[in-house]
Structures are given as C-alpha cells and as structure tokens.
Amino acid sequence: MELDRRAVAALAELAEAHPGRLTVLEADALGVDAAALLPAPRKIVANLPYNVATPLLVGWLRAAAAFEGMALMFQQEVAERICAAPDTDAYGRLSVLAQWRCRCDFLLRLPPGAFSPPPKVWSAVVGFGPRAEDPGPALFAAMERLTAAAFGQRRKMLRGSLKALGGAEALLEAAGIEGTRRAETLTVAEFDRMARALLARGGQAPGAAR
Ligand SMILES: C[S@+](CC[C@H](N)C(=O)[O-])C[C@H]1O[C@@H](n2cnc3c(N)ncnc32)[C@H](O)[C@@H]1O
C-alpha cells in the first residue's frame, strides 16, 4: 500500500484545525473494521484505490447492516458490474452480492480528465442503500460460495457449475431452479433461495470440495 503523502499531510492539517471533528487513521483499509471505528449512524464515502476496490466492497457488504449508506467511486467497468441486471455480460458475482445486500444506484460517471494526473480509465460513483434484512455471517458465506461456484463457470449449466458444492441436483431442486439454466439468467431473489437452501442443508454435502 502506497500512501499519498500530500493527501495525508493535508488531512492532518485539517484534523488539527478542527479538533474532535476529524480523525486521520493511517492504515491498510483491508485490515480495518470500519464498523468498529465509530458509533452509528455511519456512512462510507470513498474514492477507492481501484486495485483493492472489490475486496473492500465485499467486506463492507458483509457488514452492510452497520452502515446507513455508502457512496463509492470505482473504475467504471466495476461500477457497471455492481449495478448490472441478469442476462447481461456485466452481471456476475459482484452484482448479486451487492444487489442482494443493498439497493445500488449508478450515480455518475467521471472522465479521466476529472483527475490530475488523469488515469487511463473512466470512473463512476455508486450509491449503496443497505437492505433492512441482515442475512448474518453464515448466510452471507453461503451466498459467497454459491456465487463463486455459479459464476466461476458462467457458461455452464448450473447442474454442472454447482458440482463443486456437492449435491448440486438436490440443491437446485430444493430452491426450485432448473439445472439447465445458467448463472447469468438467475435473479438475485433466485440466488437468495439457493443460498438459503445451501445453508439449510448444512452448507456442505458430504465429501464435497471446500
Ligand atoms: C484517492 S486514491 C484513488 C485514486 C484512483 N481511484 C485510483 O485507484 O487510482 C486512493 C488512495 O488510497 C490509498 N490506498 C491505496 N491502497 C490502500 C489501502 N489498502 N488502504 C488504505 N489506503 C490505500 C492511496 O495511497 C491513495 O491515496
């Protein structure tokens, strides 16, 4: 992690000018429990470092119930994947996890020239409104495993791509989903049904690969 020393110095100056209003924490964001930093209500507003934007987002989605909302800037392609609808090329694991936990709004696009120095890519800001129901850690983990398996081989039929979870046919039947469908055709609600079925059977069929 490389810190922008000028930004850190400017923030430190601001914090000094407004005692008690701003605290500067120099740390690897991947190792920080954002929900433990402050009492509720909490929001996250960030121009993310794009190289770690996805793991940061997934961590915050896991704890989404702790936040009132988030406004986050991503590389445009990532923002499009987050907000994508089923049956599109951009729809994938990140779309399902994000839209399952939050209402996601594609708020604005920014050209490279909006920054100095200009990056090579376009950027976009997504607004996240956490949904009322908190799935809890076990169901979130089941959804992560399910979407990783389903989209790991997105062109395959689900009865094939979900084999890695073990008991794919029984899982699909429990969720009422045809095994001949492909991951990208499933709605977030259908993924929710399958994640619950996966969790209900104990998360793992005997002998299945972890
Ligand atoms: C505001 S810039 C983002 C710029 C642009 N979005 C990009 O990714 O090129 C992100 C800031 O996060 C810092 N940063 C990078 N990785 C970090 C990490 N793991 N934890 C905390 N800060 C990090 C960088 O030093 C930089 O100052």
The ligand as an ORCA input file, in Angstrom:
! r2SCAN-3c Opt
* xyz 0 1
  C      -7.850      8.570     -3.584
  S      -6.839      7.419     -4.347
  C      -7.801      6.643     -5.557
  C      -7.400      7.057     -6.908
  C      -7.993      6.216     -8.022
  N      -9.331      5.849     -7.703
  C      -7.096      5.017     -8.262
  O      -7.359      3.901     -7.808
  O      -6.089      5.186     -8.937
  C      -6.811      6.167     -3.242
  C      -5.933      6.442     -2.055
  O      -5.956      5.230     -1.298
  C      -4.643      4.943     -0.834
  N      -4.574      3.494     -0.700
  C      -4.199      2.567     -1.606
  N      -4.331      1.311     -1.115
  C      -4.792      1.473      0.176
  C      -5.117      0.575      1.217
  N      -5.032     -0.762      1.056
  N      -5.577      1.088      2.384
  C      -5.699      2.427      2.570
  N      -5.411      3.336      1.615
  C      -4.956      2.861      0.431
  C      -3.708      5.512     -1.876
  O      -2.499      5.879     -1.287
  C      -4.498      6.741     -2.360
  O      -4.139      7.875     -1.583
*
